Amino acid sequence: MTFEPMSKKDDILVKIGDLVRKKAKAKFKSNVEFANVADVNEATIRRILQGEQNLSIKILKKVCQALEVKVSDLLRETGI
């Protein structure tokens, strides 16, 4: 059995980043405001939005709380 590399658009981190970016843009004026509300470093937020940050459950929970969405709902919306 062979595995084909996942395309960037199918990457789970990119899907989460795209969805979080969309929700954060509607709720916050800036990434700094989002980071402050989520109690997460702004550089980490930037990497999440770019699909470059491997999220721990703790950070994902903080992000979802700031966005006022359930972790399960966010993951469901990504289609994973």
mmCIF file of the N, C-alpha and C atoms, coordinates in Angstrom:
data_MODEL
# 
_entry.id   MODEL 
# 
loop_
_atom_site.group_PDB 
_atom_site.id 
_atom_site.type_symbol 
_atom_site.label_atom_id 
_atom_site.label_alt_id 
_atom_site.label_comp_id 
_atom_site.label_asym_id 
_atom_site.label_entity_id 
_atom_site.label_seq_id 
_atom_site.pdbx_PDB_ins_code 
_atom_site.Cartn_x 
_atom_site.Cartn_y 
_atom_site.Cartn_z 
_atom_site.occupancy 
_atom_site.B_iso_or_equiv 
_atom_site.pdbx_formal_charge 
_atom_site.auth_seq_id 
_atom_site.auth_comp_id 
_atom_site.auth_asym_id 
_atom_site.auth_atom_id 
_atom_site.pdbx_PDB_model_num 
ATOM 1   N N  . MET A 1 1  ? 0.840   -1.167 0.000  1.00 0.00 ? 1  MET A N  1 
ATOM 2   C CA . MET A 1 1  ? 0.000   0.000  0.000  1.00 0.00 ? 1  MET A CA 1 
ATOM 3   C C  . MET A 1 1  ? 0.890   1.236  0.000  1.00 0.00 ? 1  MET A C  1 
ATOM 4   N N  . THR A 1 2  ? 0.598   2.176  -0.886 1.00 0.00 ? 2  THR A N  1 
ATOM 5   C CA . THR A 1 2  ? 1.368   3.417  -0.942 1.00 0.00 ? 2  THR A CA 1 
ATOM 6   C C  . THR A 1 2  ? 0.484   4.586  -0.537 1.00 0.00 ? 2  THR A C  1 
ATOM 7   N N  . PHE A 1 3  ? 1.120   5.587  0.019  1.00 0.00 ? 3  PHE A N  1 
ATOM 8   C CA . PHE A 1 3  ? 0.406   6.789  0.435  1.00 0.00 ? 3  PHE A CA 1 
ATOM 9   C C  . PHE A 1 3  ? 0.874   7.958  -0.411 1.00 0.00 ? 3  PHE A C  1 
ATOM 10  N N  . GLU A 1 4  ? -0.082  8.720  -0.873 1.00 0.00 ? 4  GLU A N  1 
ATOM 11  C CA . GLU A 1 4  ? 0.265   9.910  -1.630 1.00 0.00 ? 4  GLU A CA 1 
ATOM 12  C C  . GLU A 1 4  ? 0.335   11.087 -0.678 1.00 0.00 ? 4  GLU A C  1 
ATOM 13  N N  . PRO A 1 5  ? 1.267   11.995 -0.920 1.00 0.00 ? 5  PRO A N  1 
ATOM 14  C CA . PRO A 1 5  ? 1.370   13.147 -0.038 1.00 0.00 ? 5  PRO A CA 1 
ATOM 15  C C  . PRO A 1 5  ? 0.091   13.990 -0.093 1.00 0.00 ? 5  PRO A C  1 
ATOM 16  N N  . MET A 1 6  ? -0.253  14.522 1.056  1.00 0.00 ? 6  MET A N  1 
ATOM 17  C CA . MET A 1 6  ? -1.448  15.340 1.158  1.00 0.00 ? 6  MET A CA 1 
ATOM 18  C C  . MET A 1 6  ? -1.170  16.707 0.532  1.00 0.00 ? 6  MET A C  1 
ATOM 19  N N  . SER A 1 7  ? -2.101  17.195 -0.272 1.00 0.00 ? 7  SER A N  1 
ATOM 20  C CA . SER A 1 7  ? -1.916  18.524 -0.833 1.00 0.00 ? 7  SER A CA 1 
ATOM 21  C C  . SER A 1 7  ? -2.102  19.546 0.282  1.00 0.00 ? 7  SER A C  1 
ATOM 22  N N  . LYS A 1 8  ? -1.503  20.706 0.095  1.00 0.00 ? 8  LYS A N  1 
ATOM 23  C CA . LYS A 1 8  ? -1.543  21.750 1.124  1.00 0.00 ? 8  LYS A CA 1 
ATOM 24  C C  . LYS A 1 8  ? -2.984  22.126 1.468  1.00 0.00 ? 8  LYS A C  1 
ATOM 25  N N  . LYS A 1 9  ? -3.881  22.182 0.496  1.00 0.00 ? 9  LYS A N  1 
ATOM 26  C CA . LYS A 1 9  ? -5.259  22.584 0.775  1.00 0.00 ? 9  LYS A CA 1 
ATOM 27  C C  . LYS A 1 9  ? -6.023  21.512 1.559  1.00 0.00 ? 9  LYS A C  1 
ATOM 28  N N  . ASP A 1 10 ? -5.532  20.264 1.548  1.00 0.00 ? 10 ASP A N  1 
ATOM 29  C CA . ASP A 1 10 ? -6.170  19.190 2.294  1.00 0.00 ? 10 ASP A CA 1 
ATOM 30  C C  . ASP A 1 10 ? -5.575  19.009 3.690  1.00 0.00 ? 10 ASP A C  1 
ATOM 31  N N  . ASP A 1 11 ? -4.523  19.725 3.981  1.00 0.00 ? 11 ASP A N  1 
ATOM 32  C CA . ASP A 1 11 ? -3.855  19.625 5.270  1.00 0.00 ? 11 ASP A CA 1 
ATOM 33  C C  . ASP A 1 11 ? -4.796  20.094 6.376  1.00 0.00 ? 11 ASP A C  1 
ATOM 34  N N  . ILE A 1 12 ? -4.906  19.326 7.452  1.00 0.00 ? 12 ILE A N  1 
ATOM 35  C CA . ILE A 1 12 ? -5.817  19.642 8.545  1.00 0.00 ? 12 ILE A CA 1 
ATOM 36  C C  . ILE A 1 12 ? -5.479  20.984 9.183  1.00 0.00 ? 12 ILE A C  1 
ATOM 37  N N  . LEU A 1 13 ? -4.199  21.306 9.315  1.00 0.00 ? 13 LEU A N  1 
ATOM 38  C CA . LEU A 1 13 ? -3.815  22.585 9.915  1.00 0.00 ? 13 LEU A CA 1 
ATOM 39  C C  . LEU A 1 13 ? -4.246  23.760 9.049  1.00 0.00 ? 13 LEU A C  1 
ATOM 40  N N  . VAL A 1 14 ? -4.175  23.583 7.744  1.00 0.00 ? 14 VAL A N  1 
ATOM 41  C CA . VAL A 1 14 ? -4.616  24.635 6.824  1.00 0.00 ? 14 VAL A CA 1 
ATOM 42  C C  . VAL A 1 14 ? -6.129  24.797 6.913  1.00 0.00 ? 14 VAL A C  1 
ATOM 43  N N  . LYS A 1 15 ? -6.855  23.686 6.989  1.00 0.00 ? 15 LYS A N  1 
ATOM 44  C CA . LYS A 1 15 ? -8.317  23.755 7.107  1.00 0.00 ? 15 LYS A CA 1 
ATOM 45  C C  . LYS A 1 15 ? -8.724  24.455 8.397  1.00 0.00 ? 15 LYS A C  1 
ATOM 46  N N  . ILE A 1 16 ? -8.086  24.092 9.491  1.00 0.00 ? 16 ILE A N  1 
ATOM 47  C CA . ILE A 1 16 ? -8.400  24.743 10.769 1.00 0.00 ? 16 ILE A CA 1 
ATOM 48  C C  . ILE A 1 16 ? -8.034  26.224 10.700 1.00 0.00 ? 16 ILE A C  1 
ATOM 49  N N  . GLY A 1 17 ? -6.867  26.526 10.169 1.00 0.00 ? 17 GLY A N  1 
ATOM 50  C CA . GLY A 1 17 ? -6.432  27.922 10.049 1.00 0.00 ? 17 GLY A CA 1 
ATOM 51  C C  . GLY A 1 17 ? -7.386  28.763 9.228  1.00 0.00 ? 17 GLY A C  1 
ATOM 52  N N  . ASP A 1 18 ? -7.849  28.232 8.111  1.00 0.00 ? 18 ASP A N  1 
ATOM 53  C CA . ASP A 1 18 ? -8.791  28.958 7.257  1.00 0.00 ? 18 ASP A CA 1 
ATOM 54  C C  . ASP A 1 18 ? -10.095 29.245 7.995  1.00 0.00 ? 18 ASP A C  1 
ATOM 55  N N  . LEU A 1 19 ? -10.595 28.248 8.693  1.00 0.00 ? 19 LEU A N  1 
ATOM 56  C CA . LEU A 1 19 ? -11.851 28.396 9.416  1.00 0.00 ? 19 LEU A CA 1 
ATOM 57  C C  . LEU A 1 19 ? -11.709 29.356 10.596 1.00 0.00 ? 19 LEU A C  1 
ATOM 58  N N  . VAL A 1 20 ? -10.631 29.221 11.347 1.00 0.00 ? 20 VAL A N  1 
ATOM 59  C CA . VAL A 1 20 ? -10.392 30.124 12.477 1.00 0.00 ? 20 VAL A CA 1 
ATOM 60  C C  . VAL A 1 20 ? -10.223 31.558 11.972 1.00 0.00 ? 20 VAL A C  1 
ATOM 61  N N  . ARG A 1 21 ? -9.486  31.744 10.872 1.00 0.00 ? 21 ARG A N  1 
ATOM 62  C CA . ARG A 1 21 ? -9.293  33.088 10.296 1.00 0.00 ? 21 ARG A CA 1 
ATOM 63  C C  . ARG A 1 21 ? -10.632 33.715 9.945  1.00 0.00 ? 21 ARG A C  1 
ATOM 64  N N  . LYS A 1 22 ? -11.490 32.954 9.305  1.00 0.00 ? 22 LYS A N  1 
ATOM 65  C CA . LYS A 1 22 ? -12.807 33.459 8.895  1.00 0.00 ? 22 LYS A CA 1 
ATOM 66  C C  . LYS A 1 22 ? -13.622 33.886 10.128 1.00 0.00 ? 22 LYS A C  1 
ATOM 67  N N  . LYS A 1 23 ? -13.628 33.053 11.146 1.00 0.00 ? 23 LYS A N  1 
ATOM 68  C CA . LYS A 1 23 ? -14.401 33.354 12.353 1.00 0.00 ? 23 LYS A CA 1 
ATOM 69  C C  . LYS A 1 23 ? -13.785 34.517 13.138 1.00 0.00 ? 23 LYS A C  1 
ATOM 70  N N  . ALA A 1 24 ? -12.475 34.544 13.218 1.00 0.00 ? 24 ALA A N  1 
ATOM 71  C CA . ALA A 1 24 ? -11.798 35.609 13.961 1.00 0.00 ? 24 ALA A CA 1 
ATOM 72  C C  . ALA A 1 24 ? -11.955 36.955 13.275 1.00 0.00 ? 24 ALA A C  1 
ATOM 73  N N  . LYS A 1 25 ? -11.912 36.958 11.956 1.00 0.00 ? 25 LYS A N  1 
ATOM 74  C CA . LYS A 1 25 ? -12.047 38.204 11.198 1.00 0.00 ? 25 LYS A CA 1 
ATOM 75  C C  . LYS A 1 25 ? -13.412 38.846 11.442 1.00 0.00 ? 25 LYS A C  1 
ATOM 76  N N  . ALA A 1 26 ? -14.446 38.013 11.610 1.00 0.00 ? 26 ALA A N  1 
ATOM 77  C CA . ALA A 1 26 ? -15.797 38.518 11.851 1.00 0.00 ? 26 ALA A CA 1 
ATOM 78  C C  . ALA A 1 26 ? -15.968 39.005 13.295 1.00 0.00 ? 26 ALA A C  1 
ATOM 79  N N  . LYS A 1 27 ? -15.124 38.547 14.204 1.00 0.00 ? 27 LYS A N  1 
ATOM 80  C CA . LYS A 1 27 ? -15.305 38.832 15.627 1.00 0.00 ? 27 LYS A CA 1 
ATOM 81  C C  . LYS A 1 27 ? -14.307 39.840 16.195 1.00 0.00 ? 27 LYS A C  1 
ATOM 82  N N  . PHE A 1 28 ? -13.090 39.878 15.677 1.00 0.00 ? 28 PHE A N  1 
ATOM 83  C CA . PHE A 1 28 ? -12.031 40.702 16.250 1.00 0.00 ? 28 PHE A CA 1 
ATOM 84  C C  . PHE A 1 28 ? -11.487 41.702 15.243 1.00 0.00 ? 28 PHE A C  1 
ATOM 85  N N  . LYS A 1 29 ? -11.017 42.838 15.759 1.00 0.00 ? 29 LYS A N  1 
ATOM 86  C CA . LYS A 1 29 ? -10.464 43.882 14.904 1.00 0.00 ? 29 LYS A CA 1 
ATOM 87  C C  . LYS A 1 29 ? -9.057  43.546 14.424 1.00 0.00 ? 29 LYS A C  1 
ATOM 88  N N  . SER A 1 30 ? -8.344  42.732 15.199 1.00 0.00 ? 30 SER A N  1 
ATOM 89  C CA . SER A 1 30 ? -6.960  42.413 14.848 1.00 0.00 ? 30 SER A CA 1 
ATOM 90  C C  . SER A 1 30 ? -6.558  41.073 15.446 1.00 0.00 ? 30 SER A C  1 
ATOM 91  N N  . ASN A 1 31 ? -5.438  40.552 14.956 1.00 0.00 ? 31 ASN A N  1 
ATOM 92  C CA . ASN A 1 31 ? -4.888  39.322 15.525 1.00 0.00 ? 31 ASN A CA 1 
ATOM 93  C C  . ASN A 1 31 ? -4.437  39.542 16.956 1.00 0.00 ? 31 ASN A C  1 
ATOM 94  N N  . VAL A 1 32 ? -3.982  40.752 17.260 1.00 0.00 ? 32 VAL A N  1 
ATOM 95  C CA . VAL A 1 32 ? -3.544  41.071 18.617 1.00 0.00 ? 32 VAL A CA 1 
ATOM 96  C C  . VAL A 1 32 ? -4.730  40.995 19.579 1.00 0.00 ? 32 VAL A C  1 
ATOM 97  N N  . GLU A 1 33 ? -5.867  41.556 19.172 1.00 0.00 ? 33 GLU A N  1 
ATOM 98  C CA . GLU A 1 33 ? -7.063  41.480 20.015 1.00 0.00 ? 33 GLU A CA 1 
ATOM 99  C C  . GLU A 1 33 ? -7.485  40.024 20.203 1.00 0.00 ? 33 GLU A C  1 
ATOM 100 N N  . PHE A 1 34 ? -7.492  39.265 19.134 1.00 0.00 ? 34 PHE A N  1 
ATOM 101 C CA . PHE A 1 34 ? -7.835  37.842 19.186 1.00 0.00 ? 34 PHE A CA 1 
ATOM 102 C C  . PHE A 1 34 ? -6.895  37.111 20.144 1.00 0.00 ? 34 PHE A C  1 
ATOM 103 N N  . ALA A 1 35 ? -5.598  37.354 20.013 1.00 0.00 ? 35 ALA A N  1 
ATOM 104 C CA . ALA A 1 35 ? -4.608  36.704 20.869 1.00 0.00 ? 35 ALA A CA 1 
ATOM 105 C C  . ALA A 1 35 ? -4.825  37.063 22.335 1.00 0.00 ? 35 ALA A C  1 
ATOM 106 N N  . ASN A 1 36 ? -5.131  38.320 22.613 1.00 0.00 ? 36 ASN A N  1 
ATOM 107 C CA . ASN A 1 36 ? -5.363  38.745 23.993 1.00 0.00 ? 36 ASN A CA 1 
ATOM 108 C C  . ASN A 1 36 ? -6.587  38.068 24.589 1.00 0.00 ? 36 ASN A C  1 
ATOM 109 N N  . VAL A 1 37 ? -7.671  38.014 23.842 1.00 0.00 ? 37 VAL A N  1 
ATOM 110 C CA . VAL A 1 37 ? -8.892  37.376 24.334 1.00 0.00 ? 37 VAL A CA 1 
ATOM 111 C C  . VAL A 1 37 ? -8.674  35.881 24.533 1.00 0.00 ? 37 VAL A C  1 
ATOM 112 N N  . ALA A 1 38 ? -7.954  35.263 23.606 1.00 0.00 ? 38 ALA A N  1 
ATOM 113 C CA . ALA A 1 38 ? -7.691  33.817 23.693 1.00 0.00 ? 38 ALA A CA 1 
ATOM 114 C C  . ALA A 1 38 ? -6.598  33.485 24.709 1.00 0.00 ? 38 ALA A C  1 
ATOM 115 N N  . ASP A 1 39 ? -5.858  34.495 25.154 1.00 0.00 ? 39 ASP A N  1 
ATOM 116 C CA . ASP A 1 39 ? -4.727  34.294 26.058 1.00 0.00 ? 39 ASP A CA 1 
ATOM 117 C C  . ASP A 1 39 ? -3.690  33.373 25.427 1.00 0.00 ? 39 ASP A C  1 
ATOM 118 N N  . VAL A 1 40 ? -3.395  33.687 24.154 1.00 0.00 ? 40 VAL A N  1 
ATOM 119 C CA . VAL A 1 40 ? -2.411  32.938 23.367 1.00 0.00 ? 40 VAL A CA 1 
ATOM 120 C C  . VAL A 1 40 ? -1.488  33.970 22.726 1.00 0.00 ? 40 VAL A C  1 
ATOM 121 N N  . ASN A 1 41 ? -0.212  33.645 22.626 1.00 0.00 ? 41 ASN A N  1 
ATOM 122 C CA . ASN A 1 41 ? 0.762   34.539 22.019 1.00 0.00 ? 41 ASN A CA 1 
ATOM 123 C C  . ASN A 1 41 ? 0.328   34.927 20.604 1.00 0.00 ? 41 ASN A C  1 
ATOM 124 N N  . GLU A 1 42 ? 0.502   36.177 20.234 1.00 0.00 ? 42 GLU A N  1 
ATOM 125 C CA . GLU A 1 42 ? 0.074   36.652 18.914 1.00 0.00 ? 42 GLU A CA 1 
ATOM 126 C C  . GLU A 1 42 ? 0.800   35.928 17.780 1.00 0.00 ? 42 GLU A C  1 
ATOM 127 N N  . ALA A 1 43 ? 2.061   35.599 17.982 1.00 0.00 ? 43 ALA A N  1 
ATOM 128 C CA . ALA A 1 43 ? 2.807   34.860 16.950 1.00 0.00 ? 43 ALA A CA 1 
ATOM 129 C C  . ALA A 1 43 ? 2.197   33.475 16.746 1.00 0.00 ? 43 ALA A C  1 
ATOM 130 N N  . THR A 1 44 ? 1.722   32.865 17.813 1.00 0.00 ? 44 THR A N  1 
ATOM 131 C CA . THR A 1 44 ? 1.061   31.560 17.714 1.00 0.00 ? 44 THR A CA 1 
ATOM 132 C C  . THR A 1 44 ? -0.233  31.695 16.934 1.00 0.00 ? 44 THR A C  1 
ATOM 133 N N  . ILE A 1 45 ? -1.009  32.737 17.230 1.00 0.00 ? 45 ILE A N  1 
ATOM 134 C CA . ILE A 1 45 ? -2.256  32.986 16.483 1.00 0.00 ? 45 ILE A CA 1 
ATOM 135 C C  . ILE A 1 45 ? -1.947  33.152 15.003 1.00 0.00 ? 45 ILE A C  1 
ATOM 136 N N  . ARG A 1 46 ? -0.915  33.909 14.686 1.00 0.00 ? 46 ARG A N  1 
ATOM 137 C CA . ARG A 1 46 ? -0.544  34.135 13.284 1.00 0.00 ? 46 ARG A CA 1 
ATOM 138 C C  . ARG A 1 46 ? -0.210  32.808 12.601 1.00 0.00 ? 46 ARG A C  1 
ATOM 139 N N  . ARG A 1 47 ? 0.545   31.943 13.283 1.00 0.00 ? 47 ARG A N  1 
ATOM 140 C CA . ARG A 1 47 ? 0.900   30.634 12.699 1.00 0.00 ? 47 ARG A CA 1 
ATOM 141 C C  . ARG A 1 47 ? -0.333  29.742 12.539 1.00 0.00 ? 47 ARG A C  1 
ATOM 142 N N  . ILE A 1 48 ? -1.275  29.818 13.489 1.00 0.00 ? 48 ILE A N  1 
ATOM 143 C CA . ILE A 1 48 ? -2.525  29.055 13.368 1.00 0.00 ? 48 ILE A CA 1 
ATOM 144 C C  . ILE A 1 48 ? -3.277  29.500 12.124 1.00 0.00 ? 48 ILE A C  1 
ATOM 145 N N  . LEU A 1 49 ? -3.412  30.802 11.947 1.00 0.00 ? 49 LEU A N  1 
ATOM 146 C CA . LEU A 1 49 ? -4.164  31.342 10.813 1.00 0.00 ? 49 LEU A CA 1 
ATOM 147 C C  . LEU A 1 49 ? -3.508  31.004 9.480  1.00 0.00 ? 49 LEU A C  1 
ATOM 148 N N  . GLN A 1 50 ? -2.200  30.810 9.503  1.00 0.00 ? 50 GLN A N  1 
ATOM 149 C CA . GLN A 1 50 ? -1.464  30.451 8.285  1.00 0.00 ? 50 GLN A CA 1 
ATOM 150 C C  . GLN A 1 50 ? -1.402  28.942 8.065  1.00 0.00 ? 50 GLN A C  1 
ATOM 151 N N  . GLY A 1 51 ? -1.978  28.175 9.002  1.00 0.00 ? 51 GLY A N  1 
ATOM 152 C CA . GLY A 1 51 ? -1.957  26.721 8.879  1.00 0.00 ? 51 GLY A CA 1 
ATOM 153 C C  . GLY A 1 51 ? -0.604  26.124 9.160  1.00 0.00 ? 51 GLY A C  1 
ATOM 154 N N  . GLU A 1 52 ? 0.228   26.821 9.940  1.00 0.00 ? 52 GLU A N  1 
ATOM 155 C CA . GLU A 1 52 ? 1.588   26.373 10.211 1.00 0.00 ? 52 GLU A CA 1 
ATOM 156 C C  . GLU A 1 52 ? 1.794   25.912 11.651 1.00 0.00 ? 52 GLU A C  1 
ATOM 157 N N  . GLN A 1 53 ? 0.785   26.075 12.499 1.00 0.00 ? 53 GLN A N  1 
ATOM 158 C CA . GLN A 1 53 ? 0.927   25.740 13.913 1.00 0.00 ? 53 GLN A CA 1 
ATOM 159 C C  . GLN A 1 53 ? 0.217   24.436 14.227 1.00 0.00 ? 53 GLN A C  1 
ATOM 160 N N  . ASN A 1 54 ? 0.959   23.476 14.757 1.00 0.00 ? 54 ASN A N  1 
ATOM 161 C CA . ASN A 1 54 ? 0.355   22.246 15.232 1.00 0.00 ? 54 ASN A CA 1 
ATOM 162 C C  . ASN A 1 54 ? -0.249  22.556 16.598 1.00 0.00 ? 54 ASN A C  1 
ATOM 163 N N  . LEU A 1 55 ? -1.569  22.537 16.705 1.00 0.00 ? 55 LEU A N  1 
ATOM 164 C CA . LEU A 1 55 ? -2.246  22.983 17.914 1.00 0.00 ? 55 LEU A CA 1 
ATOM 165 C C  . LEU A 1 55 ? -2.344  21.887 18.963 1.00 0.00 ? 55 LEU A C  1 
ATOM 166 N N  . SER A 1 56 ? -2.052  22.274 20.196 1.00 0.00 ? 56 SER A N  1 
ATOM 167 C CA . SER A 1 56 ? -2.338  21.377 21.308 1.00 0.00 ? 56 SER A CA 1 
ATOM 168 C C  . SER A 1 56 ? -3.832  21.499 21.610 1.00 0.00 ? 56 SER A C  1 
ATOM 169 N N  . ILE A 1 57 ? -4.360  20.564 22.339 1.00 0.00 ? 57 ILE A N  1 
ATOM 170 C CA . ILE A 1 57 ? -5.765  20.619 22.734 1.00 0.00 ? 57 ILE A CA 1 
ATOM 171 C C  . ILE A 1 57 ? -6.018  21.863 23.574 1.00 0.00 ? 57 ILE A C  1 
ATOM 172 N N  . LYS A 1 58 ? -5.077  22.228 24.440 1.00 0.00 ? 58 LYS A N  1 
ATOM 173 C CA . LYS A 1 58 ? -5.238  23.415 25.290 1.00 0.00 ? 58 LYS A CA 1 
ATOM 174 C C  . LYS A 1 58 ? -5.354  24.688 24.458 1.00 0.00 ? 58 LYS A C  1 
ATOM 175 N N  . ILE A 1 59 ? -4.491  24.839 23.480 1.00 0.00 ? 59 ILE A N  1 
ATOM 176 C CA . ILE A 1 59 ? -4.539  26.045 22.643 1.00 0.00 ? 59 ILE A CA 1 
ATOM 177 C C  . ILE A 1 59 ? -5.802  26.043 21.793 1.00 0.00 ? 59 ILE A C  1 
ATOM 178 N N  . LEU A 1 60 ? -6.162  24.894 21.229 1.00 0.00 ? 60 LEU A N  1 
ATOM 179 C CA . LEU A 1 60 ? -7.380  24.807 20.433 1.00 0.00 ? 60 LEU A CA 1 
ATOM 180 C C  . LEU A 1 60 ? -8.599  25.195 21.274 1.00 0.00 ? 60 LEU A C  1 
ATOM 181 N N  . LYS A 1 61 ? -8.632  24.749 22.517 1.00 0.00 ? 61 LYS A N  1 
ATOM 182 C CA . LYS A 1 61 ? -9.742  25.093 23.407 1.00 0.00 ? 61 LYS A CA 1 
ATOM 183 C C  . LYS A 1 61 ? -9.774  26.596 23.671 1.00 0.00 ? 61 LYS A C  1 
ATOM 184 N N  . LYS A 1 62 ? -8.635  27.213 23.927 1.00 0.00 ? 62 LYS A N  1 
ATOM 185 C CA . LYS A 1 62 ? -8.581  28.662 24.163 1.00 0.00 ? 62 LYS A CA 1 
ATOM 186 C C  . LYS A 1 62 ? -9.063  29.441 22.938 1.00 0.00 ? 62 LYS A C  1 
ATOM 187 N N  . VAL A 1 63 ? -8.615  29.001 21.770 1.00 0.00 ? 63 VAL A N  1 
ATOM 188 C CA . VAL A 1 63 ? -9.012  29.654 20.518 1.00 0.00 ? 63 VAL A CA 1 
ATOM 189 C C  . VAL A 1 63 ? -10.526 29.548 20.337 1.00 0.00 ? 63 VAL A C  1 
ATOM 190 N N  . CYS A 1 64 ? -11.059 28.368 20.561 1.00 0.00 ? 64 CYS A N  1 
ATOM 191 C CA . CYS A 1 64 ? -12.499 28.159 20.399 1.00 0.00 ? 64 CYS A CA 1 
ATOM 192 C C  . CYS A 1 64 ? -13.303 28.950 21.427 1.00 0.00 ? 64 CYS A C  1 
ATOM 193 N N  . GLN A 1 65 ? -12.811 29.039 22.646 1.00 0.00 ? 65 GLN A N  1 
ATOM 194 C CA . GLN A 1 65 ? -13.509 29.831 23.659 1.00 0.00 ? 65 GLN A CA 1 
ATOM 195 C C  . GLN A 1 65 ? -13.545 31.296 23.252 1.00 0.00 ? 65 GLN A C  1 
ATOM 196 N N  . ALA A 1 66 ? -12.448 31.811 22.724 1.00 0.00 ? 66 ALA A N  1 
ATOM 197 C CA . ALA A 1 66 ? -12.404 33.198 22.275 1.00 0.00 ? 66 ALA A CA 1 
ATOM 198 C C  . ALA A 1 66 ? -13.376 33.427 21.115 1.00 0.00 ? 66 ALA A C  1 
ATOM 199 N N  . LEU A 1 67 ? -13.524 32.412 20.261 1.00 0.00 ? 67 LEU A N  1 
ATOM 200 C CA . LEU A 1 67 ? -14.435 32.515 19.114 1.00 0.00 ? 67 LEU A CA 1 
ATOM 201 C C  . LEU A 1 67 ? -15.878 32.164 19.482 1.00 0.00 ? 67 LEU A C  1 
ATOM 202 N N  . GLU A 1 68 ? -16.054 31.679 20.722 1.00 0.00 ? 68 GLU A N  1 
ATOM 203 C CA . GLU A 1 68 ? -17.368 31.264 21.215 1.00 0.00 ? 68 GLU A CA 1 
ATOM 204 C C  . GLU A 1 68 ? -17.980 30.142 20.370 1.00 0.00 ? 68 GLU A C  1 
ATOM 205 N N  . VAL A 1 69 ? -17.126 29.145 20.081 1.00 0.00 ? 69 VAL A N  1 
ATOM 206 C CA . VAL A 1 69 ? -17.569 27.944 19.383 1.00 0.00 ? 69 VAL A CA 1 
ATOM 207 C C  . VAL A 1 69 ? -17.032 26.727 20.134 1.00 0.00 ? 69 VAL A C  1 
ATOM 208 N N  . LYS A 1 70 ? -17.712 25.624 20.008 1.00 0.00 ? 70 LYS A N  1 
ATOM 209 C CA . LYS A 1 70 ? -17.238 24.379 20.606 1.00 0.00 ? 70 LYS A CA 1 
ATOM 210 C C  . LYS A 1 70 ? -16.134 23.797 19.733 1.00 0.00 ? 70 LYS A C  1 
ATOM 211 N N  . VAL A 1 71 ? -15.169 23.169 20.379 1.00 0.00 ? 71 VAL A N  1 
ATOM 212 C CA . VAL A 1 71 ? -14.088 22.507 19.652 1.00 0.00 ? 71 VAL A CA 1 
ATOM 213 C C  . VAL A 1 71 ? -14.681 21.500 18.664 1.00 0.00 ? 71 VAL A C  1 
ATOM 214 N N  . SER A 1 72 ? -15.648 20.727 19.121 1.00 0.00 ? 72 SER A N  1 
ATOM 215 C CA . SER A 1 72 ? -16.251 19.707 18.260 1.00 0.00 ? 72 SER A CA 1 
ATOM 216 C C  . SER A 1 72 ? -16.923 20.327 17.038 1.00 0.00 ? 72 SER A C  1 
ATOM 217 N N  . ASP A 1 73 ? -17.561 21.478 17.225 1.00 0.00 ? 73 ASP A N  1 
ATOM 218 C CA . ASP A 1 73 ? -18.217 22.147 16.092 1.00 0.00 ? 73 ASP A CA 1 
ATOM 219 C C  . ASP A 1 73 ? -17.194 22.673 15.097 1.00 0.00 ? 73 ASP A C  1 
ATOM 220 N N  . LEU A 1 74 ? -16.100 23.238 15.606 1.00 0.00 ? 74 LEU A N  1 
ATOM 221 C CA . LEU A 1 74 ? -15.060 23.753 14.720 1.00 0.00 ? 74 LEU A CA 1 
ATOM 222 C C  . LEU A 1 74 ? -14.466 22.610 13.903 1.00 0.00 ? 74 LEU A C  1 
ATOM 223 N N  . LEU A 1 75 ? -14.153 21.504 14.562 1.00 0.00 ? 75 LEU A N  1 
ATOM 224 C CA . LEU A 1 75 ? -13.581 20.355 13.848 1.00 0.00 ? 75 LEU A CA 1 
ATOM 225 C C  . LEU A 1 75 ? -14.575 19.774 12.846 1.00 0.00 ? 75 LEU A C  1 
ATOM 226 N N  . ARG A 1 76 ? -15.828 19.729 13.216 1.00 0.00 ? 76 ARG A N  1 
ATOM 227 C CA . ARG A 1 76 ? -16.855 19.234 12.292 1.00 0.00 ? 76 ARG A CA 1 
ATOM 228 C C  . ARG A 1 76 ? -16.905 20.126 11.039 1.00 0.00 ? 76 ARG A C  1 
ATOM 229 N N  . GLU A 1 77 ? -16.820 21.432 11.234 1.00 0.00 ? 77 GLU A N  1 
ATOM 230 C CA . GLU A 1 77 ? -16.874 22.353 10.097 1.00 0.00 ? 77 GLU A CA 1 
ATOM 231 C C  . GLU A 1 77 ? -15.695 22.190 9.153  1.00 0.00 ? 77 GLU A C  1 
ATOM 232 N N  . THR A 1 78 ? -14.580 21.693 9.663  1.00 0.00 ? 78 THR A N  1 
ATOM 233 C CA . THR A 1 78 ? -13.422 21.489 8.788  1.00 0.00 ? 78 THR A CA 1 
ATOM 234 C C  . THR A 1 78 ? -13.602 20.261 7.903  1.00 0.00 ? 78 THR A C  1 
ATOM 235 N N  . GLY A 1 79 ? -14.554 19.420 8.273  1.00 0.00 ? 79 GLY A N  1 
ATOM 236 C CA . GLY A 1 79 ? -14.809 18.225 7.478  1.00 0.00 ? 79 GLY A CA 1 
ATOM 237 C C  . GLY A 1 79 ? -13.901 17.060 7.811  1.00 0.00 ? 79 GLY A C  1 
ATOM 238 N N  . ILE A 1 80 ? -13.277 17.101 8.971  1.00 0.00 ? 80 ILE A N  1 
ATOM 239 C CA . ILE A 1 80 ? -12.388 15.986 9.333  1.00 0.00 ? 80 ILE A CA 1 
ATOM 240 C C  . ILE A 1 80 ? -13.136 14.967 10.153 1.00 0.00 ? 80 ILE A C  1 
# 
